[in-house]
């Protein structure tokens, strides 16, 4: 049988052709793997963050229910709701440590209940918890996501009577002894600016209205120490930071219930 010998160049070209096809297939598989693997991990991470966001929303909603129950119980004593107390109760129910290690922006200090209000006449209140969630995925550069949990409560004060207030009633902030209402919870008139001063300088100091400072009736009974505490808008000096005269209780109420109070000259316009 005669065997036909192939030229050596033909054999080399045939082998090199098979090698190039095999190399191109391996290269395409490597490129596909380089794209698919990161996308797979991104999908897994996104799913985990979606589960975490759902868990956070459930926890905050449960915390708001806990805070609402306490507010309903205390409504017979307090004329309204205190946003700071609501925030503290929500954080207590969820857990400060849980929030601090979560993706909530600001951790345990990132929950705001400023939009909450409670009618002292009807006993109907609306509690609001607002917070932001950060997504630590630098690929998209997405801003924090804003979430809001809301619920309505009925204070334990009796039956509901119609005709007082509306759902669109604006929420304002008042104090127990103040004569005006505030639209901004962080109005400078609501936030006391406390300074420490030397006792020998107190006679020469004046408040923002030009008035003198007098000893507090509660904490200055023990006499004057080396240093005292004063505020810009107050007219008393104090020996202790824990004195009730240095604390201001702010209530959130509907505007229709701020009867007899004028608007704050700074934030009420």
Secondary structure, DSSP 4 states (H G I P E B T S, - for coil): -PPPPPPHHHHHHHHHHHHHHHHHHHHHHHHHHHHHHHHHHHHHHHHHHHHHHHHHHHHHHHHHHHHHHHHHHHTTTSSSB-HHHHHHHHHHHH-HHHHHTSSBTTGGG--B-TT-EE-TTT-EEEEEEEEEE----TTT-PPPEEEEEEEEEE-SSS---SSS--TTPPEEEEESS-SEEBS-TT-TTTS--EEEEEGGGGGG---TTSPPPEE-TTT-TT---SEEEEESS-SEEBS-TT-GGG---EEEEEGGG-TT-EEPTTT--
